[in-house]
């Protein structure tokens, strides 16, 4: 017969509270998270069918490229400042240069450079759709991939600097390392590293097509996903560090926390992965996570999903701090401004501003495009690109 409190057996007076604690924790996990609707600052009408991420300049102006062929500028209070129209779909997210120039690729085969007032400075004609978000080098060079199987580098005046030919279409946006190496993936299943002069440094065979955009860690390791359901970690010399099967195809690109944790959407879950490739946690979102999440200044993760939900999750375990149930569809990456406002483009012609923190994440790659301007350059000293 078992004895209460016998050797190897806990006393019931300790066991019962422990069981009760586990039960309460389980009930809390099943309960609805706190309502985050009070964090919405505003929601305004924008262009239609938006699948690109908003960009934010040094003055807090928000720039949006839309599926109905517009680039729009909004003041920090949500008022429309100006818009530029091409009549042809934008999938490329805008990026912003140090002088305030806005760059965006369009499906009319052009990359546009717009002044901060919305006037065309120049337009470069490529050979096919430009869905790749332009990356901006420290010297002002503009880099982007194209559906014509070419990767382009442009001078700040819009003239072609060089081009590199891949063997398949390029929809992935590039990333620029601290040594100015340019990285991008292609639908040919290869991940490329180019020198600043356009010569090939190395090619990594991922096998599956690459449509997501890479993120770069503070140690130079590059992270990206492939459509065959894998998260890849590649060393700066092109050697494989590790590959983690995700079991799902996602257009969500990885982002990085200040401690190097990798976050990405995989089907209905957001995953957190340690830098060594071990999964840390996953949190369920009820709906597909196509958009790329973003990391806020406190380390919390903003996770949007295709149907209505936006969550703010803890970096420790993925538990929601709050949830926001909207009537919107989110297919675009989240952008967090330096003052901690998350901007979300809805496919249903809405731009939302949601207060999530007092600052953006300070890690090497806390959001799509690395920073609110989408320079696509890895953050170095004190989180500055």
Beta strands, then each sheet from edge to edge (+ up, - down):
strand 1: 40-45
strand 2: 55-56
strand 3: 62-65
strand 4: 70-74
strand 5: 80-85
strand 6: 95-96
strand 7: 102-105
strand 8: 110-114
strand 9: 120-125
strand 10: 135-136
strand 11: 142-145
strand 12: 150-154
strand 13: 160-165
strand 14: 175-176
strand 15: 182-185
strand 16: 190-194
strand 17: 200-205
strand 18: 215-216
strand 19: 222-226
strand 20: 230-234
strand 21: 240-245
strand 22: 255-256
strand 23: 262-266
strand 24: 269-273
strand 25: 279-284
strand 26: 294-295
strand 27: 301-304
strand 28: 307-313
strand 29: 320-329
strand 30: 335-336
strand 31: 341-346
strand 32: 350-355
sheet 1: 1+ 32- 31+ 30-
sheet 2: 2+ 3- 4+ 5-
sheet 3: 6+ 7- 8+ 9-
sheet 4: 10+ 11- 12+ 13-
sheet 5: 14+ 15- 16+ 17-
sheet 6: 18+ 19- 20+ 21-
sheet 7: 22+ 23- 24+ 25-
sheet 8: 26+ 27- 28+ 29-
end
